Amino acid sequence: MTQKLDKTSFSKLLSFVLRHDPGSIGLTLDRGGWADVDDLLDKAGHQITRSELETVVQTSDKQRFALSPDGRRIRANQGHSIDVDLGLLAACPPDVLFHGTVQKFLSAILEHELTPQARHHVHLSPDTATAQSVGARRGTPIVLRINAKAMHEAGYLFYRSQNGVWLTDHVPASFLMPS
Ligand code: HQG
């Protein structure tokens, strides 16, 4: 009998497979990071139905996933460590963006820069509340303020993912603003 997964567990499985390791279930993504939905459901062992998958996509608190307009393909909106090209266009960021982190990373960040670590980009939030919750995943959150306007004017590129996360390659410490 096929084992069923609750929606949170399936969302975590989806994040892992679509962002980090599609090969773990024998799935292949195209260059844009898209997977065939039927293939995904099949390779995930039919632990979830198509309509449950659609509910996971629609109700994901951070809108982590997108279905193609015809509903036949799915991809993660951001957060990848594998090499995909989301086709995002550079955009003009708000004047200030925020990054949630924790104390143990602070000295490395302040001495050097914010770096993407395992992901493609540094993830920046448009508001402090979101940055707080990002940092809180790791402990007591520290919210850094980034002078995105100055970075943009200096030629740094910014991208806005489909779910409203701002992405950039790195943030030199000189663009961090006092909070
Ligand atoms: C830190 C979640 C040492 C950085 C969230 C962060 C977000 C450094 C960690 C999304 C550093 C990387 C991304 C440096 C940065 N030295 N540490 N030079 N530069 N760091 O998870 O931004 O739920 O890759 O501060 O909500 O925490 O997955 O990035 O603490 O939107 O959809 O290195 O992931 O979304 O951690 O989170 P991450 P993040 P999902």
Residues whose N, C-alpha, C, O or C-beta is under 5 A from the ligand:
A	BS01	HQG	K62 R64 G79 G100 T101 F105 A108 I109 E113 L114 T115 P116 Q117 A118 R119 H123 V134
